[in-house]
């Protein structure tokens, strides 16, 4: 007698890939979220200097203030050429003053 595992009514292969891989170069919109008190010029300069330092192609898309007015998010279209550059970017972003998160 064969015992079947329960799938809770779901098929075993639901079409979702087991592992998603990035293929470089990759382009996406990076959102960097800062405290609203942080200076716009300093925030943009810090982000853009980091992009140039790492050789990341980028273009500024805009800045938006959160609904409660406590954060500003800066959106940049970026193109990353390798996983190493991506890891370095997110590591270096942590050093920017006032940065809360980057998506």
C-alpha positions in Angstrom: 0.0 0.0 0.0 1.4 3.4 -1.0 1.0 6.3 1.4 0.6 9.7 -0.4 1.7 13.0 1.2 -1.1 15.5 1.7 -0.9 18.5 -0.6 -3.8 20.4 1.0 -5.6 20.3 -2.2 -2.7 21.9 -4.1 -0.9 20.2 -7.0 2.7 19.2 -6.2 4.0 21.4 -9.0 2.1 24.7 -8.7 4.1 26.4 -11.5 6.2 28.5 -9.1 9.9 28.0 -9.8 11.9 26.5 -6.9 14.7 29.0 -7.3 14.6 32.4 -9.0 17.8 33.5 -10.5 18.9 36.9 -11.7 20.5 37.2 -15.0 23.0 40.1 -15.3 23.0 42.7 -16.4 19.8 43.6 -14.6 17.9 46.9 -14.5 15.3 47.9 -12.0 14.1 50.8 -9.9 16.0 51.2 -6.7 14.1 53.0 -3.9 16.3 54.4 -1.1 14.2 55.6 1.9 15.6 58.3 4.2 14.3 60.3 7.2 12.4 63.3 6.0 14.7 65.6 7.9 17.7 64.5 5.9 18.8 67.1 3.2 17.7 66.3 -0.4 21.0 67.6 -1.9 23.1 65.5 0.5 20.9 62.3 0.0 21.0 62.6 -3.8 24.7 63.4 -3.8 25.5 60.4 -1.6 23.5 58.0 -3.7 24.9 59.3 -7.0 28.5 59.3 -5.8 28.0 55.6 -4.7 26.6 54.7 -8.2 29.6 56.4 -9.9 32.1 54.8 -7.5 30.7 51.3 -8.3 30.3 52.0 -12.1 26.5 51.7 -11.9 24.5 53.2 -14.7 21.7 55.2 -13.1 19.0 57.8 -13.7 17.0 59.8 -11.2 13.3 59.1 -11.4 11.9 61.1 -8.5 11.4 61.7 -4.8 8.3 61.0 -2.8 7.3 61.8 0.7 5.5 59.1 2.7 1.8 59.5 3.6 2.6 60.3 7.2 5.4 62.7 6.2 8.1 60.9 8.0 10.2 59.5 5.1 11.4 60.4 1.7 12.0 57.8 -1.0 14.4 58.5 -3.9 13.8 56.4 -7.0 16.6 55.6 -9.4 16.6 53.3 -12.5 19.9 51.3 -12.1 21.6 48.7 -14.2 23.9 46.3 -12.3 26.4 44.2 -14.3 27.1 41.5 -11.7 26.0 39.9 -8.4 29.3 41.2 -6.8 28.3 44.8 -7.7 24.8 44.3 -6.3 26.2 43.0 -3.0 28.7 45.8 -2.8 25.9 48.4 -3.6 23.6 47.2 -0.8 26.6 46.9 1.6 27.7 50.5 0.9 24.2 51.9 1.0 24.1 51.1 4.7 26.8 53.7 5.3 24.7 56.6 4.0 23.5 58.9 6.9 19.8 58.8 7.4 19.1 55.8 5.2 16.4 53.6 6.6 16.1 51.0 3.9 16.7 50.3 0.2 14.5 48.2 -2.0 
